[in-house]
Amino acid sequence: MNQLHNKISNSGYKQKKWKGRYTILLLLWSGWLLSFLDRMVMNVSLPFIGQDLGIDKTVQGSIISAFFVGYALFQIPGGYLSDKFGPRKVMAFAIVWWSMFTLFTGLIYVLPLMLLTRFLFGAGEGCFPASSWKTIATYFPAKERGRATAIQSSVNTLGPAISVIVAVAIIEWLGWRDVFIILSIPGFILGLFIYKFIRNNPTENSLLDANELQELEVSNSQDNNNSVVDNSSSSLINVLKMPILWKLSLIWFLFDITFWGFTTWLPSYLLEARGLSLSKTGILAAIPFLFGALGTLVGGYFADKFEHKLKYVYGLTAFISGIFLFFMFQVDNLQAAIIFQCLSALFMFIAFAIFWGMLMHMIPPVIMGKASSIVNFGGQVAGVLSPFIIGFLIDNANGGYNHAFIFMVIALISSAILTFFIKKMNI
């Protein structure tokens, strides 16, 4: 607190348009983008890995699942560490760790080592999300957290779009192995940048001026959530006992069954079920995620605008997304299928941003790491199960994708319906 008042008293300049917290958000955004690039290029590479290793769709799905086992198991430890030691070191170490195993992925020639490598890659990425959400809760006033989270989450759409284009280009040029080797390099650089420019306490960060710190102090003093959680109730055991977090984790589990199924199998669906070339797949698989980027920003605006009605907005948009996803695989016309893909992605990512904006308003910053990791844990369990189950459904339908998409539609609509049964939307 003394550091804050010293900065305020010594400041003699006007408030900057580009605020220091925007630089922090840019670093977080870059970390998320890299995490999605490193994981999503696997989806485009999967058919070629399958050919190299001689494995069917079910086993290919297990490679995706191996990542999510590590990713899910390290959600809560990552959240605990970010609350205990601060997010700075956790994020920097996580990025360097997963970049190392991104590199190793391109050097593997046998299935057991591939599974181990993707598990350890997932463990590194699993420590990152809760730390980034805690950083937003620490650096942004409450009125901006929904939009900040949405901007950060926009990489959930841009990541798949860019990864498809990048992966296709490098695979056609050099082969699938070089995709992972090349993409490992930026991670080592970004890890150093995050360690250098982010501090656990905003008052210790030279990027933020006195006006920003005063804005944060006012926001924190007015935030009711900060007054209901003290040090004794913020322990991991007590946070694990909060029923609302596990209800939200179940909703997010069902949503991510569809999200990860959609993002993982869309390139293979266009290649195999729709009979497109690799280059056309790269373009058409990217388009829905550009609509998703728009949806994420719209959802972030809604999250701050309609704070007390968010569960209804989430339920409605998730339901609409499920309906359009159903239409997508029912039509024979390729152009109509792409239109339905885009509409489904638009509403899916509106729902995505609303859900996490809702959590940013509900969860006090002091327990943001642990609480958000519990909710996100449910989604990553879905990431473990969804690729494997969908690969199994495709194999048992002799390469057909209809059963897989029906499974995804049911999960997404169930997530929407369950939201309406949550009566108390606060911690």
Residue pairs with C-beta under 8 A, 6 or more apart in sequence:
1 203
3 203
3 204
4 203
4 210
4 213
4 214
4 217
7 203
7 209
7 210
7 213
8 210
8 213
8 214
9 210
10 210
11 209
11 210
11 211
13 209
15 209
15 211
16 209
16 211
19 208
19 209
19 212
20 205
20 207
20 208
20 209
20 212
21 139
21 140
21 148
21 202
21 207
21 208
21 212
23 197
23 207
24 135
24 139
24 197
24 198
24 205
24 207
25 136
25 139
25 140
25 148
25 151
25 152
27 190
27 193
27 194
27 197
27 198
28 132
28 135
28 136
28 152
29 151
29 152
29 154
29 155
30 190
30 193
31 91
31 95
31 128
31 132
31 190
31 194
32 128
32 132
32 152
32 153
32 155
32 156
32 159
33 155
33 158
33 159
33 162
34 95
34 99
34 183
34 186
34 187
34 190
35 95
35 98
35 125
35 128
35 155
35 159
36 155
36 156
36 158
36 159
36 160
36 163
37 159
37 162
37 163
37 166
37 183
38 98
38 99
38 102
38 121
38 125
38 180
38 183
38 184
38 187
39 67
39 121
39 125
40 159
40 160
40 163
40 164
40 167
40 263
41 163
41 166
41 167
41 179
41 180
41 183
42 49
42 63
42 64
42 67
42 105
42 118
43 64
43 160
43 163
43 164
43 263
43 264
43 265
43 266
43 267
43 268
44 163
44 164
44 167
44 168
44 171
44 267
44 281
44 282
44 285
45 167
45 171
45 176
45 179
45 180
46 60
46 63
46 64
46 267
46 268
47 60
47 268
47 271
48 171
48 175
48 176
49 55
49 60
49 63
49 114
49 176
50 56
50 57
50 59
50 60
52 109
52 176
53 109
53 110
53 111
53 114
55 111
56 395
57 391
57 392
57 394
57 395
58 388
58 391
58 392
58 395
59 111
59 391
60 391
61 387
61 388
61 389
61 390
61 391
61 392
62 115
62 387
62 388
62 391
63 111
63 114
63 115
63 118
64 118
64 260
64 264
64 383
64 387
64 388
65 383
65 384
65 385
65 387
65 388
66 114
66 115
66 116
66 118
66 119
66 122
67 118
67 119
67 121
67 122
67 125
67 383
68 122
68 260
68 380
68 381
68 383
68 384
68 387
69 119
69 122
69 384
70 118
70 119
70 120
70 121
70 122
70 123
70 124
70 125
70 126
71 122
71 123
71 125
71 126
71 380
71 383
72 122
72 126
72 377
72 380
72 381
72 383
72 384
73 123
73 126
74 122
74 123
74 124
74 126
74 127
75 126
75 129
75 130
75 373
75 374
75 376
75 377
75 380
76 236
76 370
76 373
76 374
76 377
77 126
77 127
78 90
78 94
78 126
78 127
78 128
78 129
78 130
78 131
78 369
78 373
79 130
79 131
79 134
79 369
79 370
79 371
79 372
79 373
79 374
80 236
80 369
80 370
80 373
81 90
81 127
81 131
81 369
82 90
82 91
82 127
82 130
82 131
82 134
82 369
83 134
83 234
83 366
83 367
83 368
83 369
83 370
85 200
86 200
86 201
87 131
87 132
87 134
87 135
87 138
87 198
87 200
87 369
88 194
88 195
88 198
88 199
88 200
89 195
90 127
90 128
90 131
91 127
91 128
91 131
91 132
91 135
91 191
91 194
91 198
92 191
92 192
92 194
92 195
93 127
93 191
94 124
94 125
94 126
94 127
94 128
94 131
95 124
95 128
95 187
95 190
95 191
95 194
96 187
96 188
96 191
97 120
97 123
97 124
97 127
98 121
98 122
98 124
98 125
98 128
98 187
99 184
99 185
99 186
99 187
99 188
99 191
100 124
100 184
101 117
101 118
101 120
101 121
101 124
102 121
102 180
102 183
102 184
102 187
103 180
103 181
103 184
104 117
104 121
105 114
105 117
105 118
105 121
105 180
106 176
106 177
106 178
106 179
106 180
106 181
106 184
107 177
107 181
108 114
108 117
126 380
129 372
129 373
129 376
130 368
130 369
130 370
130 372
130 373
130 376
131 369
132 152
133 149
133 356
133 359
133 360
133 368
133 369
133 372
134 365
134 368
134 369
134 372
135 198
136 145
136 148
136 149
136 152
136 360
137 145
137 360
137 363
137 364
137 365
137 368
138 200
138 201
138 202
138 365
138 368
139 202
139 208
139 216
140 148
140 216
141 215
141 216
141 218
141 219
142 219
142 222
142 223
142 361
143 219
143 304
144 304
145 304
145 357
145 360
145 361
146 300
146 301
146 303
146 304
146 307
146 353
146 357
146 360
146 361
147 300
147 301
147 303
147 304
147 357
148 300
148 360
149 300
149 303
149 353
149 356
149 357
149 360
150 296
150 297
150 299
150 300
150 301
150 303
150 353
150 356
150 357
151 297
151 300
153 296
153 300
153 352
153 353
153 356
154 293
154 296
154 297
156 292
156 296
156 349
156 352
157 289
157 290
157 291
157 292
157 293
157 295
157 296
157 345
157 349
158 289
158 290
158 293
159 289
160 263
160 266
160 285
160 286
160 289
161 286
161 287
161 289
161 290
161 292
161 293
162 286
164 267
164 281
164 282
164 285
164 286
165 282
165 283
165 286
166 179
166 183
167 176
167 179
167 282
168 278
168 279
168 281
168 282
169 282
170 178
170 179
170 182
171 179
171 278
172 278
172 279
197 205
197 207
198 205
199 205
202 208
202 212
202 213
202 216
203 213
220 226
220 365
223 364
223 365
225 362
225 363
225 364
225 365
225 426
225 427
226 364
226 365
226 366
228 364
228 427
229 364
229 366
229 367
229 427
232 238
234 366
234 367
234 370
236 370
239 245
239 367
239 370
239 371
239 374
240 370
240 374
242 371
242 374
242 427
244 362
244 422
244 424
244 425
244 426
244 427
245 371
245 374
245 375
245 427
246 374
246 378
247 418
247 422
248 359
248 375
248 378
248 422
249 374
249 375
249 376
249 377
249 378
249 379
250 378
250 418
251 355
251 378
251 415
251 418
251 419
251 422
252 355
252 375
252 376
252 378
252 379
252 382
252 415
253 378
253 379
253 381
253 382
254 382
254 411
254 412
254 414
254 415
254 418
255 318
255 351
255 352
255 355
255 379
255 382
255 411
255 412
255 415
256 378
256 379
256 380
256 382
256 383
256 386
257 382
257 385
257 386
257 407
257 408
257 411
257 412
258 321
258 322
258 325
258 348
258 386
258 408
258 409
258 411
258 412
258 415
259 348
259 352
259 379
259 382
260 382
260 383
260 386
260 387
261 386
261 387
261 390
261 404
261 407
261 408
261 411
262 325
262 344
262 345
262 348
262 408
264 386
264 387
264 390
265 387
265 390
265 391
265 394
265 401
265 404
266 285
266 288
266 341
267 281
267 285
269 401
270 276
270 280
270 281
270 284
270 285
271 278
271 281
272 399
272 401
273 399
273 400
273 401
274 334
274 337
276 284
284 338
287 338
287 341
287 342
288 338
288 341
288 342
288 344
288 345
289 345
291 342
291 343
291 345
291 346
291 349
292 345
292 346
292 348
292 349
293 349
294 346
294 349
295 345
295 346
295 347
295 348
295 349
295 350
295 352
295 353
296 349
296 350
296 352
296 353
297 353
298 350
298 353
299 317
299 349
299 350
299 351
299 352
299 353
299 354
299 357
300 353
300 357
302 310
302 313
302 350
302 353
302 354
302 357
303 310
303 353
303 354
303 356
303 357
303 358
303 360
303 361
304 357
306 313
307 361
310 354
310 357
310 358
310 361
310 425
311 358
311 419
311 420
311 422
311 425
312 419
312 420
313 354
314 351
314 354
314 355
314 358
314 416
314 419
315 416
315 417
315 419
315 420
316 416
317 347
317 348
317 350
317 351
317 354
318 347
318 348
318 351
318 412
318 413
318 415
318 416
318 419
319 412
319 413
319 416
319 417
320 347
321 344
321 345
321 346
321 347
321 348
321 350
321 351
321 412
322 344
322 409
322 412
322 413
322 416
323 413
324 340
324 343
324 344
324 347
325 340
325 344
325 348
325 405
325 408
325 409
325 412
326 405
326 406
326 409
327 340
328 337
328 340
328 341
328 344
328 405
329 337
329 401
329 402
329 405
331 337
331 340
348 412
351 416
358 425
359 371
359 372
359 375
362 425
362 426
362 427
363 371
363 372
363 427
364 427
367 427
371 427
382 411
389 407
390 404
390 407
390 408
393 403
393 404
393 407
394 400
394 401
394 403
394 404
396 403
397 403
397 404
